Amino acid sequence: MFESIVPAAATRERVRIHIDGTPHDVPAHYSVAAALLAAGVLACRASAVGGAPRGPFCMMGVCFDCLVDIDGVPNVQGCMTPVRDGMQVRAM
């Protein structure tokens, strides 16, 4: 779906996050939204009107389609949140 433009040497450091309870090892420089997409999670919430699936779109904090629950805190913008080891991410 997307390709990293970061040199391979910079992607060697990895962290383990849990997405809906499943562990994923992702590059330490990823945002939560990038980690979701890399894991194949295309929808992380449903729209308030109609319940249509929504997923990361703008990747720069404008659209709010990437809202997830992070470590028990709801409505966090995944595209603006860097991953960290042990993070628990849950689709809303």
N, CA, C and O atoms as CSV, one atom per row, in Angstrom:
chain,resi,resn,atom,element,x,y,z
A,1,MET,N,N,0.819,-1.198,0.000
A,1,MET,CA,C,0.000,0.000,0.000
A,1,MET,C,C,0.859,1.257,0.000
A,1,MET,O,O,0.514,2.246,-0.647
A,2,PHE,N,N,1.971,1.224,0.718
A,2,PHE,CA,C,2.872,2.370,0.724
A,2,PHE,C,C,4.294,1.863,0.820
A,2,PHE,O,O,4.530,0.704,1.162
A,3,GLU,N,N,5.225,2.722,0.523
A,3,GLU,CA,C,6.632,2.341,0.541
A,3,GLU,C,C,7.400,3.352,1.370
A,3,GLU,O,O,7.200,4.558,1.228
A,4,SER,N,N,8.269,2.870,2.226
A,4,SER,CA,C,9.074,3.746,3.072
A,4,SER,C,C,10.151,4.422,2.242
A,4,SER,O,O,10.784,3.788,1.398
A,5,ILE,N,N,10.359,5.716,2.483
A,5,ILE,CA,C,11.428,6.441,1.808
A,5,ILE,C,C,12.618,6.646,2.742
A,5,ILE,O,O,13.578,7.333,2.393
A,6,VAL,N,N,12.548,6.050,3.924
A,6,VAL,CA,C,13.628,6.127,4.895
A,6,VAL,C,C,14.680,5.081,4.527
A,6,VAL,O,O,14.325,3.946,4.209
A,7,PRO,N,N,15.981,5.442,4.562
A,7,PRO,CA,C,17.021,4.456,4.236
A,7,PRO,C,C,16.908,3.205,5.104
A,7,PRO,O,O,16.516,3.286,6.268
A,8,ALA,N,N,17.249,2.059,4.540
A,8,ALA,CA,C,17.113,0.776,5.230
A,8,ALA,C,C,17.844,0.761,6.571
A,8,ALA,O,O,17.364,0.152,7.527
A,9,ALA,N,N,18.994,1.421,6.651
A,9,ALA,CA,C,19.755,1.436,7.910
A,9,ALA,C,C,18.953,2.075,9.039
A,9,ALA,O,O,19.102,1.685,10.197
A,10,ALA,N,N,18.112,3.045,8.721
A,10,ALA,CA,C,17.325,3.733,9.744
A,10,ALA,C,C,16.140,2.909,10.210
A,10,ALA,O,O,15.540,3.223,11.237
A,11,THR,N,N,15.792,1.865,9.480
A,11,THR,CA,C,14.621,1.065,9.847
A,11,THR,C,C,14.990,-0.162,10.670
A,11,THR,O,O,14.119,-0.973,10.983
A,12,ARG,N,N,16.247,-0.312,11.024
A,12,ARG,CA,C,16.662,-1.501,11.776
A,12,ARG,C,C,16.151,-1.501,13.207
A,12,ARG,O,O,15.821,-2.558,13.744
A,13,GLU,N,N,16.082,-0.331,13.833
A,13,GLU,CA,C,15.571,-0.282,15.213
A,13,GLU,C,C,14.063,-0.504,15.168
A,13,GLU,O,O,13.338,0.180,14.446
A,14,ARG,N,N,13.611,-1.474,15.955
A,14,ARG,CA,C,12.196,-1.825,15.939
A,14,ARG,C,C,11.634,-1.795,17.359
A,14,ARG,O,O,12.362,-1.961,18.337
A,15,VAL,N,N,10.345,-1.582,17.445
A,15,VAL,CA,C,9.637,-1.641,18.722
A,15,VAL,C,C,8.461,-2.592,18.548
A,15,VAL,O,O,7.988,-2.812,17.433
A,16,ARG,N,N,8.000,-3.147,19.647
A,16,ARG,CA,C,6.844,-4.041,19.604
A,16,ARG,C,C,5.634,-3.283,20.132
A,16,ARG,O,O,5.633,-2.788,21.259
A,17,ILE,N,N,4.606,-3.203,19.295
A,17,ILE,CA,C,3.328,-2.638,19.713
A,17,ILE,C,C,2.278,-3.721,19.557
A,17,ILE,O,O,2.496,-4.714,18.863
A,18,HIS,N,N,1.147,-3.528,20.200
A,18,HIS,CA,C,0.036,-4.474,20.086
A,18,HIS,C,C,-1.132,-3.760,19.428
A,18,HIS,O,O,-1.595,-2.730,19.917
A,19,ILE,N,N,-1.602,-4.305,18.327
A,19,ILE,CA,C,-2.750,-3.751,17.615
A,19,ILE,C,C,-3.906,-4.712,17.808
A,19,ILE,O,O,-3.870,-5.842,17.321
A,20,ASP,N,N,-4.921,-4.268,18.511
A,20,ASP,CA,C,-6.080,-5.112,18.838
A,20,ASP,C,C,-5.634,-6.443,19.437
A,20,ASP,O,O,-6.196,-7.496,19.134
A,21,GLY,N,N,-4.605,-6.376,20.300
A,21,GLY,CA,C,-4.139,-7.544,21.026
A,21,GLY,C,C,-3.084,-8.380,20.322
A,21,GLY,O,O,-2.511,-9.286,20.927
A,22,THR,N,N,-2.818,-8.092,19.052
A,22,THR,CA,C,-1.830,-8.852,18.291
A,22,THR,C,C,-0.503,-8.099,18.260
A,22,THR,O,O,-0.474,-6.926,17.886
A,23,PRO,N,N,0.599,-8.751,18.645
A,23,PRO,CA,C,1.888,-8.055,18.640
A,23,PRO,C,C,2.416,-7.836,17.222
A,23,PRO,O,O,2.280,-8.692,16.347
A,24,HIS,N,N,3.019,-6.675,17.024
A,24,HIS,CA,C,3.639,-6.317,15.745
A,24,HIS,C,C,4.958,-5.629,16.033
A,24,HIS,O,O,5.018,-4.717,16.858
A,25,ASP,N,N,6.017,-6.059,15.359
A,25,ASP,CA,C,7.308,-5.383,15.449
A,25,ASP,C,C,7.398,-4.411,14.282
A,25,ASP,O,O,7.347,-4.818,13.121
A,26,VAL,N,N,7.532,-3.124,14.593
A,26,VAL,CA,C,7.530,-2.078,13.562
A,26,VAL,C,C,8.757,-1.194,13.719
A,26,VAL,O,O,9.313,-1.102,14.813
A,27,PRO,N,N,9.189,-0.541,12.645
A,27,PRO,CA,C,10.305,0.387,12.768
A,27,PRO,C,C,9.998,1.487,13.798
A,27,PRO,O,O,8.882,2.002,13.863
A,28,ALA,N,N,11.000,1.826,14.585
A,28,ALA,CA,C,10.823,2.770,15.691
A,28,ALA,C,C,10.459,4.175,15.232
A,28,ALA,O,O,9.966,4.968,16.034
A,29,HIS,N,N,10.689,4.502,13.967
A,29,HIS,CA,C,10.380,5.850,13.486
A,29,HIS,C,C,8.946,5.975,12.956
A,29,HIS,O,O,8.550,7.065,12.543
A,30,TYR,N,N,8.168,4.905,12.956
A,30,TYR,CA,C,6.805,4.931,12.428
A,30,TYR,C,C,5.854,5.702,13.338
A,30,TYR,O,O,6.065,5.797,14.547
A,31,SER,N,N,4.814,6.242,12.736
A,31,SER,CA,C,3.672,6.727,13.504
A,31,SER,C,C,2.750,5.536,13.719
A,31,SER,O,O,2.906,4.500,13.071
A,32,VAL,N,N,1.800,5.679,14.617
A,32,VAL,CA,C,0.827,4.607,14.844
A,32,VAL,C,C,0.047,4.332,13.558
A,32,VAL,O,O,-0.207,3.173,13.229
A,33,ALA,N,N,-0.332,5.377,12.832
A,33,ALA,CA,C,-1.080,5.184,11.584
A,33,ALA,C,C,-0.262,4.413,10.564
A,33,ALA,O,O,-0.802,3.538,9.886
A,34,ALA,N,N,1.027,4.711,10.434
A,34,ALA,CA,C,1.889,3.973,9.506
A,34,ALA,C,C,1.997,2.518,9.939
A,34,ALA,O,O,2.001,1.620,9.098
A,35,ALA,N,N,2.084,2.279,11.238
A,35,ALA,CA,C,2.149,0.907,11.751
A,35,ALA,C,C,0.849,0.156,11.446
A,35,ALA,O,O,0.886,-1.023,11.092
A,36,LEU,N,N,-0.292,0.825,11.579
A,36,LEU,CA,C,-1.570,0.194,11.249
A,36,LEU,C,C,-1.597,-0.217,9.785
A,36,LEU,O,O,-1.964,-1.347,9.462
A,37,LEU,N,N,-1.212,0.692,8.902
A,37,LEU,CA,C,-1.217,0.389,7.475
A,37,LEU,C,C,-0.241,-0.731,7.144
A,37,LEU,O,O,-0.558,-1.615,6.348
A,38,ALA,N,N,0.948,-0.703,7.750
A,38,ALA,CA,C,1.942,-1.752,7.503
A,38,ALA,C,C,1.442,-3.117,7.974
A,38,ALA,O,O,1.807,-4.147,7.408
A,39,ALA,N,N,0.610,-3.118,9.006
A,39,ALA,CA,C,0.052,-4.364,9.534
A,39,ALA,C,C,-1.185,-4.820,8.758
A,39,ALA,O,O,-1.760,-5.867,9.056
A,40,GLY,N,N,-1.586,-4.034,7.772
A,40,GLY,CA,C,-2.752,-4.399,6.970
A,40,GLY,C,C,-4.077,-3.947,7.544
A,40,GLY,O,O,-5.134,-4.354,7.062
A,41,VAL,N,N,-4.035,-3.105,8.576
A,41,VAL,CA,C,-5.264,-2.582,9.169
A,41,VAL,C,C,-5.673,-1.344,8.376
A,41,VAL,O,O,-5.059,-0.286,8.511
A,42,LEU,N,N,-6.700,-1.475,7.557
A,42,LEU,CA,C,-7.102,-0.376,6.690
A,42,LEU,C,C,-8.174,0.509,7.309
A,42,LEU,O,O,-8.325,1.662,6.905
A,43,ALA,N,N,-8.915,-0.003,8.274
A,43,ALA,CA,C,-9.954,0.784,8.949
A,43,ALA,C,C,-9.718,0.702,10.452
A,43,ALA,O,O,-9.508,-0.378,11.005
A,44,CYS,N,N,-9.754,1.857,11.100
A,44,CYS,CA,C,-9.519,1.870,12.546
A,44,CYS,C,C,-10.701,2.456,13.319
A,44,CYS,O,O,-10.692,2.471,14.550
A,45,ARG,N,N,-11.703,2.931,12.611
A,45,ARG,CA,C,-12.901,3.425,13.272
A,45,ARG,C,C,-14.045,3.422,12.277
A,45,ARG,O,O,-13.841,3.183,11.086
A,46,ALA,N,N,-15.242,3.684,12.761
A,46,ALA,CA,C,-16.416,3.810,11.898
A,46,ALA,C,C,-16.911,5.250,11.961
A,46,ALA,O,O,-16.832,5.891,13.008
A,47,SER,N,N,-17.419,5.756,10.845
A,47,SER,CA,C,-17.922,7.136,10.831
A,47,SER,C,C,-19.148,7.253,11.725
A,47,SER,O,O,-19.915,6.302,11.878
A,48,ALA,N,N,-19.317,8.419,12.306
A,48,ALA,CA,C,-20.455,8.654,13.202
A,48,ALA,C,C,-21.777,8.614,12.439
A,48,ALA,O,O,-22.810,8.234,12.991
A,49,VAL,N,N,-21.738,9.003,11.183
A,49,VAL,CA,C,-22.940,9.007,10.357
A,49,VAL,C,C,-22.833,7.851,9.365
A,49,VAL,O,O,-22.020,7.904,8.442
A,50,GLY,N,N,-23.622,6.835,9.540
A,50,GLY,CA,C,-23.659,5.720,8.617
A,50,GLY,C,C,-22.773,4.541,8.972
A,50,GLY,O,O,-22.979,3.445,8.451
A,51,GLY,N,N,-21.792,4.733,9.843
A,51,GLY,CA,C,-20.943,3.635,10.274
A,51,GLY,C,C,-19.946,3.124,9.247
A,51,GLY,O,O,-19.442,2.008,9.379
A,52,ALA,N,N,-19.651,3.929,8.215
A,52,ALA,CA,C,-18.692,3.512,7.192
A,52,ALA,C,C,-17.294,3.379,7.801
A,52,ALA,O,O,-16.911,4.187,8.647
A,53,PRO,N,N,-16.536,2.376,7.383
A,53,PRO,CA,C,-15.178,2.215,7.917
A,53,PRO,C,C,-14.280,3.381,7.494
A,53,PRO,O,O,-14.342,3.845,6.355
A,54,ARG,N,N,-13.457,3.838,8.418
A,54,ARG,CA,C,-12.534,4.950,8.168
A,54,ARG,C,C,-11.137,4.508,8.582
A,54,ARG,O,O,-10.974,3.754,9.541
A,55,GLY,N,N,-10.153,4.973,7.865
A,55,GLY,CA,C,-8.772,4.632,8.181
A,55,GLY,C,C,-7.864,5.815,7.905
A,55,GLY,O,O,-8.330,6.857,7.445
A,56,PRO,N,N,-6.571,5.672,8.179
A,56,PRO,CA,C,-5.630,6.770,7.946
A,56,PRO,C,C,-5.747,7.284,6.514
A,56,PRO,O,O,-5.766,6.507,5.559
A,57,PHE,N,N,-5.826,8.602,6.383
A,57,PHE,CA,C,-6.020,9.197,5.063
A,57,PHE,C,C,-4.986,10.274,4.774
A,57,PHE,O,O,-4.170,10.120,3.865
A,58,CYS,N,N,-5.009,11.355,5.529
A,58,CYS,CA,C,-4.127,12.485,5.199
A,58,CYS,C,C,-2.715,12.306,5.750
A,58,CYS,O,O,-1.761,12.837,5.181
A,59,MET,N,N,-2.568,11.569,6.845
A,59,MET,CA,C,-1.284,11.299,7.497
A,59,MET,C,C,-0.578,12.563,7.980
A,59,MET,O,O,0.639,12.565,8.163
A,60,MET,N,N,-1.356,13.657,8.190
A,60,MET,CA,C,-0.738,14.879,8.703
A,60,MET,C,C,-1.609,15.602,9.722
A,60,MET,O,O,-1.402,16.789,9.974
A,61,GLY,N,N,-2.574,14.914,10.307
A,61,GLY,CA,C,-3.344,15.471,11.406
A,61,GLY,C,C,-4.511,16.351,11.055
A,61,GLY,O,O,-5.027,17.053,11.924
A,62,VAL,N,N,-4.952,16.343,9.804
A,62,VAL,CA,C,-6.032,17.230,9.386
A,62,VAL,C,C,-7.396,16.540,9.383
A,62,VAL,O,O,-8.391,17.150,9.774
A,63,CYS,N,N,-7.459,15.283,8.949
A,63,CYS,CA,C,-8.761,14.664,8.668
A,63,CYS,C,C,-9.393,13.910,9.845
A,63,CYS,O,O,-10.606,13.705,9.837
A,64,PHE,N,N,-8.634,13.498,10.837
A,64,PHE,CA,C,-9.139,12.777,12.014
A,64,PHE,C,C,-9.736,11.412,11.680
A,64,PHE,O,O,-10.515,10.877,12.469
A,65,ASP,N,N,-9.389,10.839,10.530
A,65,ASP,CA,C,-9.881,9.507,10.185
A,65,ASP,C,C,-9.069,8.400,10.845
A,65,ASP,O,O,-9.459,7.234,10.784
A,66,CYS,N,N,-7.959,8.738,11.469
A,66,CYS,CA,C,-7.076,7.725,12.068
A,66,CYS,C,C,-7.225,7.647,13.591
A,66,CYS,O,O,-6.302,7.202,14.273
A,67,LEU,N,N,-8.351,8.065,14.123
A,67,LEU,CA,C,-8.542,8.038,15.577
A,67,LEU,C,C,-8.541,6.600,16.094
A,67,LEU,O,O,-9.244,5.734,15.573
A,68,VAL,N,N,-7.740,6.368,17.126
A,68,VAL,CA,C,-7.636,5.057,17.760
A,68,VAL,C,C,-7.566,5.243,19.275
A,68,VAL,O,O,-7.412,6.357,19.774
A,69,ASP,N,N,-7.681,4.155,19.972
A,69,ASP,CA,C,-7.509,4.121,21.420
A,69,ASP,C,C,-6.062,3.679,21.663
A,69,ASP,O,O,-5.663,2.606,21.213
A,70,ILE,N,N,-5.278,4.494,22.369
A,70,ILE,CA,C,-3.887,4.154,22.657
A,70,ILE,C,C,-3.697,4.096,24.164
A,70,ILE,O,O,-3.887,5.089,24.866
A,71,ASP,N,N,-3.322,2.928,24.647
A,71,ASP,CA,C,-3.099,2.709,26.081
A,71,ASP,C,C,-4.291,3.177,26.917
A,71,ASP,O,O,-4.124,3.762,27.987
A,72,GLY,N,N,-5.498,2.908,26.406
A,72,GLY,CA,C,-6.716,3.238,27.137
A,72,GLY,C,C,-7.219,4.658,26.945
A,72,GLY,O,O,-8.259,5.018,27.495
A,73,VAL,N,N,-6.511,5.466,26.182
A,73,VAL,CA,C,-6.936,6.846,25.917
A,73,VAL,C,C,-7.641,6.867,24.558
A,73,VAL,O,O,-7.021,6.571,23.537
A,74,PRO,N,N,-8.939,7.217,24.537
A,74,PRO,CA,C,-9.679,7.200,23.272
A,74,PRO,C,C,-9.400,8.436,22.416
A,74,PRO,O,O,-8.903,9.450,22.906
A,75,ASN,N,N,-9.729,8.330,21.135
A,75,ASN,CA,C,-9.691,9.441,20.181
A,75,ASN,C,C,-8.320,10.089,20.029
A,75,ASN,O,O,-8.206,11.314,20.008
A,76,VAL,N,N,-7.285,9.266,19.924
A,76,VAL,CA,C,-5.929,9.760,19.699
A,76,VAL,C,C,-5.642,9.667,18.199
A,76,VAL,O,O,-5.928,8.647,17.572
A,77,GLN,N,N,-5.079,10.730,17.628
A,77,GLN,CA,C,-4.738,10.723,16.212
A,77,GLN,C,C,-3.505,9.842,15.988
A,77,GLN,O,O,-2.403,10.179,16.420
A,78,GLY,N,N,-3.704,8.729,15.318
A,78,GLY,CA,C,-2.618,7.794,15.079
A,78,GLY,C,C,-1.517,8.361,14.209
A,78,GLY,O,O,-0.352,8.001,14.376
A,79,CYS,N,N,-1.866,9.246,13.278
A,79,CYS,CA,C,-0.847,9.786,12.378
A,79,CYS,C,C,0.085,10.765,13.077
A,79,CYS,O,O,1.179,11.034,12.581
A,80,MET,N,N,-0.322,11.296,14.204
A,80,MET,CA,C,0.479,12.285,14.927
A,80,MET,C,C,1.178,11.681,16.139
A,80,MET,O,O,1.841,12.396,16.891
A,81,THR,N,N,1.038,10.376,16.337
A,81,THR,CA,C,1.574,9.714,17.524
A,81,THR,C,C,2.670,8.736,17.130
A,81,THR,O,O,2.406,7.771,16.412
A,82,PRO,N,N,3.907,8.972,17.592
A,82,PRO,CA,C,4.971,8.008,17.284
A,82,PRO,C,C,4.787,6.716,18.082
A,82,PRO,O,O,4.296,6.736,19.210
A,83,VAL,N,N,5.186,5.602,17.483
A,83,VAL,CA,C,5.099,4.328,18.200
A,83,VAL,C,C,6.142,4.302,19.312
A,83,VAL,O,O,7.169,4.978,19.244
A,84,ARG,N,N,5.852,3.507,20.334
A,84,ARG,CA,C,6.831,3.252,21.396
A,84,ARG,C,C,6.627,1.833,21.877
A,84,ARG,O,O,5.533,1.277,21.782
A,85,ASP,N,N,7.684,1.263,22.386
A,85,ASP,CA,C,7.663,-0.130,22.790
A,85,ASP,C,C,6.577,-0.386,23.838
A,85,ASP,O,O,6.459,0.355,24.813
A,86,GLY,N,N,5.791,-1.439,23.626
A,86,GLY,CA,C,4.760,-1.827,24.570
A,86,GLY,C,C,3.421,-1.141,24.374
A,86,GLY,O,O,2.470,-1.436,25.098
A,87,MET,N,N,3.323,-0.251,23.431
A,87,MET,CA,C,2.084,0.501,23.174
A,87,MET,C,C,0.939,-0.447,22.835
A,87,MET,O,O,1.115,-1.410,22.090
A,88,GLN,N,N,-0.234,-0.162,23.393
A,88,GLN,CA,C,-1.451,-0.935,23.117
A,88,GLN,C,C,-2.373,-0.065,22.266
A,88,GLN,O,O,-2.851,0.972,22.726
A,89,VAL,N,N,-2.619,-0.483,21.039
A,89,VAL,CA,C,-3.462,0.265,20.101
A,89,VAL,C,C,-4.728,-0.542,19.853
A,89,VAL,O,O,-4.676,-1.744,19.591
A,90,ARG,N,N,-5.866,0.142,19.940
A,90,ARG,CA,C,-7.137,-0.537,19.706
A,90,ARG,C,C,-7.957,0.304,18.739
A,90,ARG,O,O,-8.099,1.515,18.911
A,91,ALA,N,N,-8.492,-0.353,17.726
A,91,ALA,CA,C,-9.393,0.330,16.789
A,91,ALA,C,C,-10.648,0.737,17.546
A,91,ALA,O,O,-11.081,0.039,18.462
A,92,MET,N,N,-11.217,1.842,17.170
A,92,MET,CA,C,-12.378,2.377,17.886
A,92,MET,C,C,-13.670,1.779,17.339
A,92,MET,O,O,-14.755,2.110,17.818
